[in-house]
């Protein structure tokens, strides 16, 4: 496995400046490469789409949905019951419709209230916490003294999420890159 440094670059001009700076610093074009990482959850790893059965940030959402549905259903039933007094003919239908709408809205609000932004340190392949999508650059830093220089070039160019990584490097490309695994967790 090759030692790598990777970062995200959001601007095309910054990317070009970074590639030029790497070449001027003596990096061979086969020692660096760029690639695009799609938005989290949109890598279509599963046959029906998606990347994981569930993610770390939504583990508590089911309980929140159940609580919200119960509270929303009760509130909707109460509002529907008030409507039933005003409209005796359609009263039962109004009460049931109010309970249904309340339960639905309550379940959505309850689920969302329990979702949170998971930290990258909580990430596993089964429960990913994916980095932000966009253009990434990876630099092979196997040669002695190149790691610090590559990190400095990426920092000076305005790259974000700069981290050391490890992976299979061949012909200027990170061949075994997996968008579900944070790059900093690939290096032992």
N, C-alpha and C positions, 0 to 999 in steps of 0.2 A: 504494500500500500504506500502511496506517495503522500508526503506531507504537502498540504495545500494551505493557502490563505484565500478567503473568499469575501466578497462584499457586494452590496446592492448599489447600483447607480441608476438614478431616475432620469437623468438628463443625457440626451444624445451627445451634446458638446462635451460634457464631463467625461463620458465614456471614451470619446475620441482622444481627449487630452490624456486620459489614463493609459490608453493603449500606446500613445506616442511616448509618454514618460517611461513606461515599462521598456519599450524598445531602446530608448536613449540611455536607460540605466544598465543595458547589457543583457536583458532577458531575451532569450531566443523566442521567436513567434510560436514555437511548439511548447513553450513553457507557460503560456497563458491562453485563456479562451473565454468567450462570453456565451451565455445561454439565457433563455427566458424561462422564468418560473411563473406559472399561472397562479391566479388567486387561490387562496386556501380552500380546499374542498372541491376544486374543479380540475383534478388531474385525471379523472376517469380511470382509476385503478381497478375498481370493481366493474363487472360486466354491465350493470345497470346504472353506472355512474357513481361518482363520489369516491372518497378515499378511505373512509373508516366507517365502522358500524355506528360509532358515536364518538364525540370528542370530549376531552377533559372538561371543557367549560360548561357543558350541558348535563353533567351527571346528576345534578340535583333538580333538574327541570320537571321530571315526572311528578315528584311530590308537590312541587309548586303548582303544577297544572291541576292536580286533584284538589288541593286546598282552594285554589281559585275557582274551580268549577263549583264546588260546594257553596262557597260564599256568594258567587255570582248567581247561582241557581236560586238560593234563598232570597237574595235581594230581588231578582227578577220575579219570583213567585209573589213576593209581597207587593211589588208594583202592579203585577197582573191582577192580584186580588183586589186592590183598590180600583182598578179598571173594571173588574167584575161587578162591583157595587154600582158603578155608574152605568154600565151596559149589561143588564142582567141576562139578556138573550145570548150574548157572545162571551159571557163572563168566564166560563170554564176554559174556552179556547184562548182567551186573553191571558188567563193565569198560566196556562201551560206554555204558551208562546213566550211569555215573559220569563218563565223559568228556563226554557231552552236557550233563549238569547243570552240571558244572564250567565248560564253555565258555560256557554261557548266563549263569551268575552272574558269571563273570569278565568277559564283555563288558559287562554292565551296570555293574559296579564300575569297569572301565577307562574307559568313556565318562564316567561321573560324575566320576572323578578328574581328567579333563582339562577339564571345564566350569569356567568361572570367571565372576565378575561383571565384565562389560565396562564400561569407563568411557564416560560419555555423549559424550566427545570422539571416541570411536571410531565413533560412529553414522553410518550412511548409510541411505538409504531402502531399499536392498537388504538391509542387515544392521543392523536397528534395535536401539537400546538405548533402550527405551521408559521414560518416566517412570512413576512409580507411579500407578495408577488412582485415581479418586475424583472428587469435585466440584471443579471448577476455576472460578475467576473470572477474567475478562479485562476490562481497563479500557483504553479508547481514550484515549491521552495526547497527542493531536495538538495540543491547546491549549497555548499557552506556559505553562510553569511547573507543569503537572499531573503530569508523570512522577514527580518526587521526592515529591510529595504522595501520589500513588497508592501508591507503594512503601512509604511510611511508614505509610499506613493499613493495607495488607495485613500488614506486619510487626507492627504493634500489635495486630492482630486475631488473630495466631497463625498466619497462613498460612505454608505451607512451599513450597519450590521456587519462590520468587519470582524471576522472570527477565523481562528485556525481550524483546519479540517484535515481529513484524511480520506483518500479514495483511490480508485483505480484511474491512473492518468495515462492516456495514450493519444498521440498525435494532436496535442493541444486541446484535449477534451477530457472532462471529468466523466468517465464512462458509467460509473455505478452511482451517480447522484440520485438520491431519493428525496423528493420534496417534503416528505412527511417526517424526516429525521432532521432535527436542527443540526447544522453543519458542525457546531462546536461539540456535539456529542459523538461525532465520528472519530475523533482523535483519542486514542487511548491515553 
